Amino acid sequence: MANNSEIVVKPLEIEKLHFPQTPDTVKPRAGEKIKTTIAHCAVRDAEGKTALDIASLPVVLGTDKPGAKRYYSDLENDDKFSAGGRHYVRLPALRKEVDVRIEQPHAADKRERLKHVSDCLSVVRDNPTSEQLRAVSEVAIRRGQKQLKQQKIARDGTTHCEMSGQPLQPDAEVHHEMRRADNPDLALNLDNLKLVNPQAHKEHHQKEQQEAESFGK
């Protein structure tokens, strides 16, 4: 999502949220409350990223209002935002908390309700409008890559390789400090880029690969 001060959200179209049937392990009334609450509190931004209004927290987390307030207060600023006078929790943070609670030693019926919540939150994440917006953003990022070198030079007046300090060569390359594969939201952010000469760029990634060679072994 954009910076908190710039966020504009829209409610999701309830008719496009195809929630799963309430499982036999969850009482029908409880299952309906979960789906109704999530449907009426789910929003998306212009990029398709999703969030839930804090009014949903007691139902989604299986807690009371004091517990919901404590959870919201403890969240990192990147995991919550305000827009239009309302407060929201970003969906990835909320899904993570639900997963944590599923693995805690709660009563069996509560854990089953939380599992149903998790399934319903997946529907919010994968809503058709957000999926379309993500696809559009991916195309825009691929196209925008072509102009990054010129944009970086024009903005910063870069004349030297930002790794080696040598004069910048005509075939200099763009290096993403936070890789596009790991965070495409920063792929076109000029503050996430360095202009580097090809050899310095190659050596950097070779060193990176060597240092990670033993990871996971």
N, C-alpha and C positions, 0 to 999 in steps of 0.2 A: 504494500500500500504506500501511498504518498506520505509526505511528512504530515504529522498529526494535524497541524494547523491548516492543511490544504485538503483534507479528506472530505469527499462528498460520497455518501452512500445511498444506495437504493435498495428497497425491500426486494427480496427474491419473489418471483412469481409462484405463488403457492401451488397453482395448478400444475406446475412443471416439476414439483418435488415429489417424486414417486417413492415414498417411504416403504420400507419392507413391512410385511404383516407382523403384527405383534406375536411373538413366539408364545407357545403354551406355558413357558416358564414365567411369563409376566402377566399379571392380571390385566384383562382388557381395558378397564378404566385407566389404569396406570399407563399402559401403552399408548392410549389415545391422548392422554395428557402430555406425554413426552413429545409426541408428534405435533400436536397442536401448538405447544409452547415453542418448539424449535421453528416451526413454519412461520409463526408470527414474529419471531425475534431475529430471524436470519437476514443478513444484508450482504451486499457486495459493493466493491468500489469500481472505478472505471477500468481497472486492470483485471477484474474478475476475482480478486482476492476476497475471501469471505470472513465474516465475523458474526457474533451473536450479541444482542443487547443483554446487558447485565440482569435484566428482569428475568431472564431464562435460567440464571445460575442455580437457584435452589432446586429446580426440577432436574436440570442437566447433571448437576453434581451430586444429587441426592442428599442435600443438606438443608439447613434453615437459613434465614436471612443473615444472622450474625456470621455463620460459616461462609456464606457467599461473599459477604463484605470483606471478611478477612482474606479470603482467597484473592479477591480483586485488588485489595490494597497491597498484597505481597507480590503481585505480578511485576515483572520488569516493564519499563515504560514502552519498550518495543512490542510488547505483547498486548497492549491495550491502547485505546484512543477515545477521543470524544468527537462527536459530530452532530450538529443540529441540536445541541442541548442534551443529547443522550450519550451514554457511556457504553463502550463495546469491548469485547474480548476477541482477539484474533483467533480464528478457528484452529490453527496448528497448536497454539498454546492450550486451548481448551481440550482438544483431543488428547494431548499429552497428559493432562491432569486426569481425564476420564480413565485413560489406560493405567495410570498409577493407582487409582482407586479400585479398579477391577482386580488388581493383583494384591490388594490389601485384604486382611482377614475380616471382611464385612460379612453380615448374614447373607446366606445364599440368595434370597430373593432380591436383596439390594444389588448384589453383584450381577444378577441376571438383568435387572433394570438398567444398570450401567452399560452392560453389553449391548442392550437395545439402543441406548443413547448413542453409543459408538457407531452402530450401524446407520442410524439416522443422520449423524453428523457427516458420515461419508457421502450421503446423498446431497447434503448441502454443499460440500466441497466440490462434488462432481456435477453440479447443476449445469444444464445445457448452455445457459448464457455465459457463465464463467468459463466453460470449456472453449467456447467460441472466442472469447476475449483473449484467452491464453494463446490460442493458435494465432490470432492476429498479432499479438505482442511478439511471438517468436519470429514471425516473418519480418516484422519491423526491426527486430534486433539484428537479424541476419543482413538485412539491407543496410542498416546503419553502420555496420562494421567497416564498410568501404570508405566512409568519410572520417573515421576516427583520427587517423594520422594527421590529416589536414586540419581538423578541428582542434586537435591538441596543440599543434604548432601555432595556429592562429591565436589561440587563447593565451598560451604560456610563452610563446616566443622561444621554444626550445631549440638550442643550437648544439647541444652535446648529449651524447648517450647517457641516459640516466642510471646506467649500471657501471659502465667503465670510465665515464668522464671524458672519453675521446670525442673528437668532433663528430657530429651526427652525419652518418652516411646517407646518400640519396635513397638507398634501399632499406632504410631503417624500418623497424617493425614496432607494432604496438604490443606491449606486454600488459596483461591483466593481472594486477596483484591478487584480487579475488577472482579466481577463474570463472569464465562464463559457464563452464560445466557445473560448477558448484553453486553459483549464484547469478543467474542470468539477469536478475533485476539490476545488477551493477555493470552489466556488459557495456552500456553506452555512457556510463558515468565517467567523465574525464578525470575526476579525482581518483579514480580507481586504475588509471592507466599510467604507464611509463613508455617513453619513446626510447628504443634501444637498438643498437647496431646488431646485425644478424649473428655475428660470432658470439657476442656477449649474451645474447638471448639464448643461443644454443647451449652455451656453457652453463648458464643458470639452470636450465631445465635438466641438463645432464646431472648436475650436482643435486638437484632436487630429487631426481629419480634414484640416485645412489644413496642418498640419506634415508629414503623411504624403503629401500630394498628389504630391510629386515622386518618391516612393519607387518604384524600379523603372524610372524613365524614363532 
